[in-house]
Amino acid sequence: MKLIVGLGNPGAKYAGNRHNIGFMAVDRIAEDHGFSPWRAKFQGALAEGRLGSVKTLLLKPDTFMNRSGQSVGEAMRFFKLDSTDVIVIHDELDLAPGKARVKAGGGHAGHNGLRSIHDHIGPHYDRVRLGIGHPGHKDRVAGYVLQDFAKADQDWLDDLLRGISDGAPHLAADDGGKFMNAVALRVAPPRSSTSKPKRDAAKPAPEPDPAPEPKSKMQQLLDKFR
């Protein structure tokens, strides 16, 4: 059994925030893979279903971001899971918008949700880091993560969430490589074989073939009798 946790803040006020991309991801998984309706449980919202052959629980803590670990720890203990059975999906300032990375264990890098989870279950859980970009200065971070995604972000955001949902069965099966391939097929689909490759601007354009030299009158006469 796997427990996949999406991080965010509860309530309509925060629903479209960059900080809530974890909630958005598990909502998409639940919808696409036919999970049970969400129900209040473990200081959060819980949905149950299967990803491939793996029984999976989806959890959205209702404790607000900086107390996420309370909900995660309660669910983990109830189902007698190990911390290595937990996968946390969260926003990541240090990745460009639309990028995703899978990470096993490690530090919390100052993320308040991860910090709380560390306090309750330790650092040995997997993470899916979803890039939202950085505002450029640490003093602007708090306001930035609590702002809604811009309209210009909607295309890459939808592609990313679809890719996470596509790859979710691989994620539950501990196959990070196949999960990342599924995400890549959505966010960076292969070019059509009919599309022309772009010329490298740093390389000079190929020179045209030289024009043939004009034939002499004698050569033209000889060509007539060949």
C-alpha positions in Angstrom: 0.0 0.0 0.0 1.1 3.5 -0.8 0.1 6.8 0.8 0.4 9.7 -1.7 0.2 13.1 0.0 -0.5 16.3 -1.9 0.5 19.4 0.0 -1.4 22.7 0.1 -3.7 24.9 2.2 -7.4 24.1 2.7 -10.2 26.4 1.5 -11.3 28.2 -1.6 -9.1 31.2 -0.8 -6.0 29.1 -1.5 -7.2 26.7 -4.1 -5.4 28.3 -7.1 -2.2 29.2 -5.2 1.2 28.0 -6.4 1.6 26.5 -2.9 -1.3 24.2 -3.7 0.0 22.4 -6.7 0.3 19.3 -4.6 -3.5 19.3 -3.9 -4.0 19.9 -7.6 -1.9 16.8 -8.5 -3.7 14.4 -6.2 -7.1 15.8 -7.3 -6.2 14.9 -10.9 -5.0 11.4 -10.0 -8.2 10.7 -8.0 -10.4 11.9 -10.9 -8.5 10.1 -13.7 -8.1 6.8 -11.9 -11.6 6.4 -10.4 -10.8 6.8 -6.7 -13.5 6.9 -4.1 -15.0 10.3 -3.2 -13.0 12.4 -0.8 -13.9 12.0 2.9 -12.8 13.7 6.0 -10.2 11.6 7.8 -6.9 12.0 9.6 -7.2 15.8 9.8 -7.5 15.9 6.1 -9.3 14.6 3.0 -8.8 10.9 2.1 -9.6 9.0 -1.2 -8.9 5.3 -1.8 -8.3 3.4 -4.9 -5.7 1.5 -7.0 -2.9 2.6 -9.2 -2.1 -0.4 -11.3 -2.0 -3.3 -8.9 -1.1 -1.1 -5.9 -3.7 -0.2 -3.3 -3.2 3.5 -2.8 -4.4 6.2 -0.4 -4.5 9.9 -1.5 -4.3 12.5 1.3 -4.8 16.2 1.4 -4.0 17.5 4.9 -6.5 20.1 6.2 -4.0 21.3 8.9 -2.5 24.1 6.8 0.9 23.7 5.3 3.1 24.2 8.3 1.3 21.4 10.2 1.0 18.9 7.4 2.9 16.3 9.3 0.1 15.8 11.9 -2.2 14.5 9.2 0.5 12.4 7.4 1.7 10.8 10.6 -1.8 9.9 11.8 -2.7 8.2 8.5 0.6 6.4 8.3 0.2 5.0 11.8 -3.4 4.0 11.3 -2.6 1.9 8.2 0.7 0.6 9.8 2.8 2.0 7.0 6.5 2.7 7.0 7.7 6.2 6.0 9.2 4.6 2.8 5.6 3.9 1.8 4.8 7.6 1.8 5.1 9.8 -1.3 4.7 13.6 -0.9 3.9 15.9 -3.9 4.8 19.5 -3.3 5.8 22.8 -4.9 9.5 23.5 -5.5 10.9 27.0 -5.8 14.3 25.8 -7.0 12.8 24.1 -10.2 11.7 26.0 -13.3 7.9 26.1 -13.8 6.7 22.9 -15.3 9.7 20.8 -14.3 9.3 17.7 -12.1 11.8 15.6 -10.1 11.5 12.5 -8.0 13.6 12.4 -4.8 14.0 9.7 -2.1 14.6 11.1 1.3 16.8 14.1 2.1 16.3 17.4 3.8 13.3 19.7 3.7 15.2 22.7 2.2 13.1 25.1 4.3 9.8 24.0 2.9 7.3 24.4 5.8 5.2 21.4 4.8 8.2 19.1 4.5 9.6 20.4 7.7 6.5 19.4 9.6 6.4 16.0 7.9 10.1 15.5 9.0 9.1 16.3 12.5 6.4 13.6 12.6 7.6 10.7 10.4 11.3 11.5 9.8 13.1 12.2 6.5 12.8 8.7 4.8 9.9 9.3 2.5 9.8 9.9 -1.3 8.9 13.3 -2.8 7.7 14.5 -6.2 9.0 18.1 -6.5 7.0 20.3 -8.9 8.7 23.4 -10.2 6.9 26.7 -9.7 10.0 29.0 -10.2 11.4 31.5 -7.8 10.4 35.2 -7.5 14.0 36.2 -7.5 14.5 37.3 -3.8 13.8 35.4 -0.6 11.8 38.3 0.8 9.2 37.8 -1.9 8.8 34.1 -1.5 5.9 34.1 1.0 3.7 36.3 -1.2 4.8 34.5 -4.4 3.7 31.0 -3.2 0.4 32.3 -1.9 -0.5 33.9 -5.3 -2.6 32.1 -7.8 -1.0 30.7 -11.0 -1.2 33.3 -13.8 -3.3 32.7 -16.9 -0.1 32.3 -18.8 0.8 29.3 -16.6 -2.3 27.3 -17.3 -1.1 25.4 -20.4 2.1 24.1 -18.8 0.3 23.5 -15.5 -2.3 21.3 -17.2 0.3 19.4 -19.1 2.3 18.8 -15.9 -0.8 17.6 -13.9 -1.8 15.3 -16.7 1.7 13.8 -16.9 1.7 13.2 -13.2 -1.6 11.4 -13.5 -0.4 9.3 -16.4 2.7 8.3 -14.5 1.0 7.7 -11.2 0.8 3.9 -11.5 4.6 3.8 -12.1 5.1 6.1 -9.1 3.1 3.7 -6.9 5.2 0.8 -8.2 8.4 2.6 -7.2 9.5 3.1 -10.9 10.7 6.6 -10.9 12.1 6.3 -14.4 8.9 5.3 -16.0 7.0 8.0 -14.0 9.3 10.7 -15.3 9.0 9.4 -18.9 5.2 9.7 -18.6 5.5 13.3 -17.3 8.0 14.1 -20.1 5.6 12.8 -22.8 3.1 15.4 -21.6 5.3 18.4 -21.0 7.8 17.9 -23.8 6.1 15.6 -26.4 8.4 14.3 -29.2 8.4 16.3 -32.4 6.5 15.0 -35.4 8.6 13.1 -37.9 7.3 15.5 -40.6 8.6 18.6 -38.8 11.8 20.1 -40.2 14.7 20.3 -37.8 15.7 23.9 -36.9 19.0 25.1 -38.3 21.6 26.0 -35.7 22.0 29.7 -36.0 25.7 29.4 -34.9 26.5 27.4 -38.0 26.7 29.0 -41.5 24.0 28.1 -44.0 25.2 25.6 -46.6 26.5 27.2 -49.8 24.4 26.5 -52.9 25.9 24.2 -55.6 27.9 26.3 -58.2 26.1 26.9 -61.5 27.4 24.8 -64.3 29.8 26.5 -66.7 28.2 27.4 -70.1 29.0 24.9 -72.9 31.1 25.8 -75.9 29.5 25.8 -79.4 31.5 22.8 -80.3 30.3 20.9 -77.2 26.7 21.9 -78.0 27.1 20.5 -81.5 28.6 17.3 -80.3 25.7 16.8 -77.8 23.2 16.9 -80.7 24.7 13.7 -82.3 24.9 11.7 -79.0 
